[in-house]
Amino acid sequence: MSSYLLFLLIALPIFGAVIIMFSKYDRNYFRKNIYHVAIWTLLANISLVLYTFSLFDTEKSGIQLVEKYNWLNFPVIDILLGADTFSMLLLLGINIAFGVADICLSKHIENPKTLLASQLVFIGLLNGYILSADIISFYIFFAALSIPLIVLISSFGSFHKKNMLVRFSLYNLIGTLLLFTAVILMYHYKEGNIPLNTAGNLNLKGKLEYFVWLSLFFSFISRMPIWPFHYWIASISTGLYNPLAFVMSSLIPLVGLYGFMRFWPNTVPESIAVYAPLFETVCIITMLFIALISLNHKDFRYKLFAYTTVYYLLFLIGVFLPTSGLKMNIGYSIFSYIIILTVLSFIISHIEAEKKKNELYSNSGLLCYMPRTSISLSLFILAAIGLPITPLFWNNFIIISEIFNYNLLLGVLVMLSLLFVALALLEELYRMKDKSSVTLPCPVNTDLSRTRFVAYMICLAILFISFVKPLWFVM
């Protein structure tokens, strides 16, 4: 065991959540104190990620800084934690995004203790999921991630939250049971726990090979916004109006995507791989369907959900391509994508709150009253759709080029999906900037605060620096 760094990346957010949950109510300082706990916990985690990155040899592939912890003696199960450049890049993007989210979170939200404690537990478990280096710990964190999300849906869901909870619990239960079955079969076959980076090299035979891989496939695909699973993810994402809860729900597909990236393609029998074109067809139909709906949908939050869906499926298709050279490109894209998604979610939430406060019934011309909001929204929408100042632009270009090289028609349909969702975002931006639609007097104090505006511009600077040098934080 080299150190406790990776363990601290998991334990620190959960410890912060415990402090928040046991904080005593005080009319004057309660909210302020729990916000400070959440912000400083995330800043400490970001510092730990950057320090851990400084210990990495980024020229090497594979797992580094492995930590081993004994869990059970009978049966013998050792929990392994480890990281590579790809997983650490995801951790950095996630922790930066949530750090900015907490700084920009409204201090007048309901149930701040539940929200911030659930967020920190979610981050700790997600860090553990990404840092898992064996199949047992991978499963434990995969299953545990649903707990804070159930709490969030119960506390911040819309009036349809009972149906949302039923769908969420059902699909999570199915995915968890399938992964549990696959992990138990692999553990029994190998007569012990298996390092995650060797799980794809198991020489399974016959029906066991089919059953294990299909269980893995459906457990991960149940977390992705792909037909027929897209509906339950859409109902949750568009039904959570709190921006922090929306961001957490939008990371559900990242769990499935990361699972595929760790297990694909070594465990796939050739007889199953022949069904890849069918799977690609389902991905493309889902992308086009949701992107086209977003063009006519009036809810800005649904347009953002459509954007997240199209990009997650783009990354998923990249994972399934018969090439091993796209992993880091997908990692760089996801790093930018998570930060852009978080900022856009909070800007949209601010606009919706101001519209409700001023009793406005349309977004038309609203940005004319909000110069800082207008600048922030414009820049981040341009970054989201491919403005060439972020890693999202260059690395998506490489992923799409590989898709075109693999299948021309598939590449054309992917580009159409990206075009439609980009048009949906740009159309909403134009409508909100249209001065000819302004018929009401200027509302008072509608713009972003200076603190939020500066935080968003810092995020934009991080994206720009990451475009120039993707691993700028590594000495």
N, C-alpha and C positions, 0 to 999 in steps of 0.2 A: 504494500500500500504506500504510494508515494506521498500523499498528503490528504488533507480533508477538504480541499478546495471544491471539488465537485459536490461533495456532500453538503457543504455550506450553501451552495447555489440552490439546493433543494430546501434545506432546513431554514434558512434565513427568512424567506417570505412566509413560511408557515409559522415561524416564531413571531413575526410581525402581526400575523392574523390573530394569534393567541393574545397578544398584548391588546389589540383593538377590542377583542371580544370581552376581555376582563376590565376594560376601562370603565371607570365609574362615571355616571352621568353628572355633568356640571353645566348649568345653563350658559355660562359665559365662555368656558374653555373646552367643552367636550368635543364639539365639531372640529375646532382648530387643532386639538391634540391628535385626534385620530387621523386627520389629513396629514399632519406632520409625520406621524409614524409610518403611514403608507408611502409617502414621498421619500423619506430618508431610507426606508427599507429598500426601495427600488434603486435609489442612487447607490446604496452600498452594493447591491447585486450587480449593477452595471460596472462598478469599479472592480468587483471580483471577476466578472467576465473579461474585462480588459486585462487584468493582471494574469489571468489564466492564459489568455491569448499570447501574452509576452513569453510564456514558457513553451509555446508551441514551435515546432519546426514545420513551417507551412509548406516546405518543399517535400515533406514526406506524406504519403497517403496512409490511411488506416487509423486505428484507434490509438490515442496517446493518453498519458496521465491516468492509467487504469487504477481504480481503487477497488479493493476487494473487502467485503464485509460478510462475516459468517452469520447466517440467519437461523438455519435449522441443522441439527446434527443427525436427525433421523426423520425423514430422509435427508441426506446431506444436500443442503442448498446454500450456496454462496452467492450473495448479491454482488454483481459487478457494475461499476460505473465507469464510463469512459467517454472520450470525446474526440472528434476529428474537426478539421477546419469547417466543414459543412455544418455540423451540429452547433458549434460555437457561434457561427455566423447567425443561425436561427435564434439562438439564445440572446445574442446582442440586440438583434432587431426587435424581438418580443419585449425585452426589458426596457429598451429605449422608448418604444411605443407606449408602454404602460406608464413609464415615468412621466412622459409628456402628458398623457391622459389625466393622471392624477393632479398635475400642476394646473391643467385647464378645466378640471371638473368643477361644476357649480357647487358652491358651498351651501345651497339651499335645497338640495335634493332630499327626498324622503328616505328613511332607513339608511343613513350613511354608514353605520356600523356594519350592517349586514352586507352592504355593497362592497365596502373596502376590505372586510375580512374575507369574503368569498373571492374577491379578486386576487388577494395575496395567496390564498390556498390554491386557487386555480393556477397561478404562475408557478408556485412551488411544485405542484404536480406535473405541470407541463414541462418544467425544467427537468424533472426526474424522468419523464417519458423520453425526452430527447437525449438525456445522458445515459439511459439504460444501455448496458453492454451485454446483457444476457436475456434469454427469452422469458425467464420467470419475472424479473423486475420489469421488463417491458410490458408484460401482461398486467402486473399489479397497477402500474401507473395508468395504463390504458383504461382499466376498469374504474379506477378511482377518480378520473377526470370528470366523470358524469356527476359527482356529488355536488361540487360548487355550482355547476350549471343548473341542477334541479332547484337549488336554493334560489338562484337568480330568477329563474322562470316563475317560481312560486311568489317571489316578492315583487318583481318588476314586469311581469307579463301583462298583456292586454286583457280585455274582458273574456277572451277566448283561451285564457291560460290553462284551464282544465284540459281542453283538447290538446293544447301544446304539450302539457306534461305527459299525457297518455302516449302521444306519438313519440316524444323524446324518450320516455322510459322504455317503450316497446322496442324501438330500433336500437337503443343502446344495449338493452338486455340481449337481443338477438346477436348483435356484434360481439358482445362480451362472452357469451356462451360459445360462439363459434371459435373465437380466438383461444378460449380456455381449452376447448377440445383439441385444437391443433397443438397447443403448447404441451398438454399432457401426453399426447401421442408421441411428439418429438422427444420429450423427456424420457418416456418409457423406452422408446426405440434406442436412444443413446445411453440409457441407464444413468442419467445424470443431467444436470443443468448444462445448457449449451450457450457458448458465447454467441452474441447476435451476429457478429461478422462471419461466423462459420455455419450459421443455421441454413443458409442457402446451398451449402455443399453436402448436405446429408444425402446419402445414396438410398433414398426410399424406393420401394418397388411396388408395382401392381396397384391394387385398390388403395393401399395405404397412401401412396404418393398422390393419387387423385383426391382422396378425402382430405388430407392435410392441406394441400394447396388450395382446394376450393373453399375450405373453412377459412384460411387466411384471406383469400380473395374477397369473400363476402363480408368478413368482419371489418375489413378496411373500407370496402366500397360502401358499406352502410353509413359511413361518416362523410361521404362525398356528395356534393349537390348534383347527382346524376340520376336520371330517370331509373326507377320510380322513387328514389330516395330524396329527390330535390324538393318535393312538396313539404315534407316535415321540416327541413332546414329552412325553407323560405318562410314558413309560418312562424318559426321561432325568431329568425332574424328581423323580419318586418313587424313582429309583434312586441319587440323589446325597444321601447322608446328612449330608455336611458342609454346615452352614447357608450358608456363603459360596458354595460351589459351587452349592447349590440356588438362591440368589438370582440368580446369574449365568445359570443355565439358564432361570430364570423371566423373564429379560429378552429371550430369543430372540424371542418374539412382538412385543416393542416394535420390533424391527428391521423386521418386516413392516408393522406398523401405521404407523410413521413413513414408510415408503416410500409407502404409499397416501396419506398426508396430503400428501406433496409432489407426487404425480403426479395425484391425482384432483381434480376430475372432467373437466378440460379436454380430456384426450386421448381420452376415451371417445366413440366414434361412437354415434349414436342407435340404430343397428341392434343394437349390442351391449348398450346400456343396457336393452333390453326384457327381458333375462335377469335383471335385478336381483331380481324377485320369487323366482326360483329360488334365487339366491344367499342371499337373506334367509331362505328356508325352510331351507336347509342350516345356516345360522348358528343358527337357533332350535332345530332338532332337536338339534344338537350341545350347545347350552346346556342344554336340558332333560334330555337323556340323561346328561350328566356331573353335573349338579346332583342328579338323582334318585339316581344311583349313590352320590354322596357322603353321602346320608342314611343308607344302610345300611353304608357302608364303615367298617371299624374303625380304619383307619390315619389318624391326624390329618394326616399329611403329604399324603395323597391329598385330604383335605378342603380343605387349603390350595391344592393344585393346582386343584381344582374351582373354588375362589373366584377364582383368577387367570384361569382359562379363561373363566368367565362374564363377568368384568369386561373382559377384552380384547375379547371378542366384542361386548359392549355398546358399547365405544368404536369398534369397527370398524363396527357398524351406524350409529353417529353420524356417522362419516366418510362413509358412503355415502348419507346422507340428502341430498335435493336442496335443501340450504341451505348458505350459506357463513358462517353466524354462530356455529358451534359450536366452531371451532378452539381458541379460548382456553379455553372451558369444558372441553374434553377435556384441554387442557394442565394446567389447575388440578387436575382430577381425578387425572391421572397423577402429578402431583407428590406428592399425598397418598398415592396408591395404592402407589407405590414404597417410601415410607418405612414405611407400615403393613405391607406384605408383608415387608420386611426384618426389622422388629422381631418380627413373629409367627414368622418362620422361626427366629430365634435363641431365642425363648422356647420353642418346641416342641422344638428341639434340646436345650436345657438340661433340659427335662422328661424327654425320652427318655434322656439320658445318666444322670440321677439314677435313673431307674427301672431301668436296666440295672445301675448300680453297686450298688443296694440289692436286686437280684434280685426286683423286683416284676414281676408278670405282667399287671397291669391298670392303666389310668389312673384307675380309680374311686377317688374320695376323695383323690387324690394332692395336690391343692392345699391340703388341710387342714394339711399340713406345711410349706407354702410361702407365707407371707403376702405377701411382696413379689412373688413370681411370680404369685400369685393376682390381686393388684391390677393388675399389668402386663397379664396375659393378658386379664382382664375388660375393661379399658379399651380395649385395642387391638382386641379382637373386636367390641366395641360400635362403635368407630370404623370398623372394616372393613365392617360391615353397614349403616352409615348413621347413626350417632349424630350429631346436628346440632351438632358442635363442630369439624368439619373441612371443608375445601373439597370433599372427596369427596361430602358430603351435598348441598350446594346445587347444585354443578355437575352431579352425576348426576341431580338432580331436573330440571334444565333439559334435559339430554340425553333423559331418558325422556319429558318433556313433548313434545319435538319428535317423538319416535317415535310417541306417541299421536296427535299432530296429523297425522302422515303416514299412519299405518295403525293403527286401533284394535285389531284382533286381534293385530298384531305387538307393540304396546305391552303388551297383557295377557299374552302369552306371555313377554315379557322380564321383566315384573314377577314372574311365577310362577318363572322361573329364579332371579332374585335372592332370592325368598322361600325357595326350597328350599335354596339354598346357605347362606343366613343361618341357617336352622333347623339345618342340619348342624353349623355352627360353634357355635351356642348349645347344641345337644344335647351336644356334646363338653364344652363348658365346664361345663354342669350336672352331667354325670357326674363330672368331675374335682373338683367342689366338693361332691359328695354325701357328707355325713358318715356317713350310714347304711351306706355301703359300706366304711367304714374298719374293718378287722379286724386290722391289723398295728400293732406299736408304732412310734412316730415314728422315721423314719430320721434320721441325724445329718448336719448341714450340707448340707441339700438345697436351700436357698433361693438366690435370686439374690444375687450380691454387691452391695454398696452402689454400687459403680462402675457396674455394669450397670443397676441400678435407676434411678440418677440419669440415666444416658444415655437410658433409655427415657422418663423423665418430661420430659426436655428435648425429645425428639422430639414428645411429646404437646403440649408448650407451643408448638412451632413450628407444628404442625397447627392449634392453636386460634387463634394469631395470624394464620395464613394464612386462616382462615375469616373473621376480623374484617376484615382488609385483605390481599387476596391478594398484592399486590406491596409488602409492608411493608418490604422491604429496599431499595427504590428511593427515593432522596431526591427 
